[in-house]
Amino acid sequence: MPMMNPFEPLFLLLALVTLVTLVTAAVSALRGRWAQAGRILRRLGTGAAAYFAVVIAASILEPRRTYRVGDTQCFDDWCIAVVAAQRVDAPPAPLYEVSLRISNRARRVPMGEKGTVVYLTDARGRRYDPLPDPSAIPLDTMLQPGESLIVGRRFDVPIDAKGLGLIYTHENGFPIGWFIISEGGWFQKPPVVRLD
């Protein structure tokens, strides 16, 4: 399974350094050392600007990640993989059916992933959301350590759609990916699982 993105610990370290720097600047200001507090904050601002320039450049220059059926994508310890994808005859119109394995690779804590969505796209950039199915297992189901589930989604995709791919991403919620040098940055398209 994929390991943690090497830039995640860097982000955590920089967040800690930022917190310590802000506390140091506040203490300096409380002691009446306004010039020193200002210098500290200017250095912090310069460092933050440089970091965000790198994050934005990486999101522009990094090509879109492409996965194959069977490849696992993980967000922390919660993982998802396409295990099967096929057209099925389901009157009145054929559908595209995708089986996904969601899993928790954590060793001690239950894990779920809020805001997770999947949809299909084609070579023309059209988006196909899953058909509503009240009996479908939700993607944000809480999984126990080491547990995995197979969940299915059905999509109404025109017969002429070519170059199908499945997108797994987060919608709504706080965009933490904008602060970490990783897939899913500011200007980067989300990773795609090629289905045909």
URSUL-V562033 format. One record per residue. RES is the residue in one small letter. SS is DSSP state (~ for helix, > for strand, _ for the rest). D_FIRST is the distance of its C-alpha to the first C-alpha in whole Angstrom. Layout:
res = (RES RES)
ss = (SS SS)
d_first = (D_FIRST D_FIRST)
This chain:
res = (m p m m n p f e p l f l l l a l v t l v t l v t a a v s a l r g r w a q a g r i l r r l g t g a a a y f a v v i a a s i l e p r r t y r v g d t q c f d d w c i a v v a a q r v d a p p a p l y e v s l r i s n r a r r v p m g e k g t v v y l t d a r g r r y d p l p d p s a i p l d t m l q p g e s l i v g r r f d v p i d a k g l g l i y t h e n g f p i g w f i i s e g g w f q k p p v v r l d)
ss = (_ _ _ _ _ ~ ~ ~ ~ ~ ~ ~ ~ ~ ~ ~ ~ ~ ~ ~ ~ ~ ~ ~ ~ ~ ~ ~ ~ ~ _ _ _ ~ ~ ~ ~ ~ ~ ~ ~ ~ ~ ~ ~ ~ ~ ~ ~ ~ ~ ~ ~ ~ ~ ~ ~ ~ ~ ~ ~ _ _ _ _ > > > _ _ _ > > > > _ _ > > > > > > > > > > > _ _ _ _ _ _ > > > > > > > > > > _ _ _ _ _ _ > _ _ _ _ > > > > > > _ _ _ _ _ > > > > _ _ _ _ _ _ _ _ _ _ _ _ > _ _ _ _ > > > > > > > > _ _ _ _ _ _ _ _ _ > > > > > > _ _ _ _ _ ~ ~ ~ ~ _ _ _ _ _ _ _ _ _ _ _ _ > > > _ _)
d_first = (0 4 6 10 12 15 17 17 18 21 22 22 24 26 27 28 30 32 32 34 36 37 39 40 42 43 45 46 48 49 51 52 51 50 50 47 45 46 44 41 41 41 39 36 37 37 33 32 34 32 29 29 30 27 25 27 27 24 24 26 25 22 21 20 16 16 13 14 14 11 9 7 8 8 11 11 10 11 9 11 11 14 15 18 21 25 28 30 34 35 38 40 37 34 31 27 25 21 19 16 13 13 11 11 9 12 14 17 18 18 16 18 18 21 22 19 21 20 23 24 25 27 29 32 29 31 28 28 27 27 30 31 30 31 29 26 23 23 19 20 20 20 17 17 15 12 14 14 16 17 19 22 23 26 28 31 31 34 34 35 31 30 26 25 21 19 19 17 18 20 24 27 26 25 24 22 20 24 24 20 20 17 17 19 22 26 26 23 22 19 17 17 16 19 20 23)
